[in-house]
């Protein structure tokens, strides 16, 4: 079965989620991937959505376009205040944060605030953090899901909106972030992780038909390599069928 | 409505209830714009196109927010970019939780709340957030400062004539915002008898003594959504965003004329959408929450 880049991204990302866990899911591909995981291999996965929504089910064909609307709250088990939804993460109840990102650096820091050096006079003003900073700061583990493009993968982000490993070498812990950190970056070309000692980004797996060189050419900084680089299993027909049924209007699958 | 909004002064810090396109107090937004207030600071965690209306109307100097866009499918806000990149409007960014904790600290009447969020990020510098050492363990914490807005504007599902307010579905941050603000203006879908409040007091989330003015406005959040009652009108958003793509800020100026300044009452405003559209959005809401 053939598939496009968005479908590949959603399927590979969904495999990162395990049953009986909680996931803070951002809207778009992360939420779609979480919905797929819940339907296929993780029926007791609990989604937490920043609009103050816990345990929703996603109605096929009625995917939410924001984290704060009735489609995102469909058959939810709890609707707490927004502040309290995030405080569940601060208390340590949320296993995985699942998010996208505009610009990402070699330590997994994300910028969704400004392009340009001067915050007050930005070249491009982006929409901002929303809940991304909180998800990156407070979940036990963070998985980033993003298209793999050289302009996105930069040596140093212009502005750290959401903390990854900051500058590596224990800087995240020294800043006061007691737990968490980025474990994986799932992209349209492969799966990246972080060297346990330096916290610099490394290649852990390549997608079918993608070479390590291609990943390097599409990355704006030097990538390390994991001791063994795996090749991702291509999306299976049942994964693609379920995914396409969730988004028949191709709102997020392109 | 005019009397309620007369409590808003030029230069006030106004906090807007609901979130993004959910339970936005649209009737109050409209009236503040009609009364041509100037120099406002507008705070809302996720700011939808009501923020663009304030920008193009020249009513706002500073927005305090975690995120601003109509919504993901409509991309980065061109109107926001136009005003912020040119320096016409300052944009002060906080994380979603940090801004929520600012309202909660305000609601609690304390000067700050300790938190683990935002630490190590460049957002700390934007709001000038200080860290403090846990007096018991020495661990580093963010000291998130309280926010006490001059005015809060909110839309709720039902209230009695004493201002006891009840909200269905997700509560967003409205209860904290109401407690933190000095003046609280509320619109409600329904006015209920005091006896109904007393029959379900557990559902009251804002007590009457917090509220300064209450106005009965059915569909008061439209074309944004109100949980269980009507879904947001995404076709209307498409039309609004499409006009901006074609004509830039002038499209928003035209929108202000047509939807804000011209219709004298909120009923006249709703007539622009038509009863059929309102009924359709009600059906869609019932499907999702019934």
Interface residues (C-beta under 8 A of the other chain):
Chain A: X27 X28 X50 X51 X52 X53 X59 X62 X65 X66 X68 X69 X70 X71 X73 X74 X79 X80 X81 X82 X83 X86 X87 X90 X113 X119 X120 X121 X122 X123 X124 X125 X126 X127 X128 X129 X130 X131 X133 X134 X137 X138 X159 X160 X161 X162 X163 X166 X171 X172 X174 X175 X176 X177 X178 X251
Chain B: X19 X20 X21 X22 X45 X46 X65 X66 X67 X68 X69 X71 X72 X73 X76 X77 X80 X81 X84 X85 X87 X90 X91 X93 X94 X95 X96 X97 X98 X100 X101 X103 X104 X115 X116 X117 X118 X119 X120 X121 X122 X123 X125 X126 X131 X139 X140 X141 X142 X169 X170 X171 X172 X173 X175 X176 X225 X227 X228 X231 X232 X234 X285 X288 X289
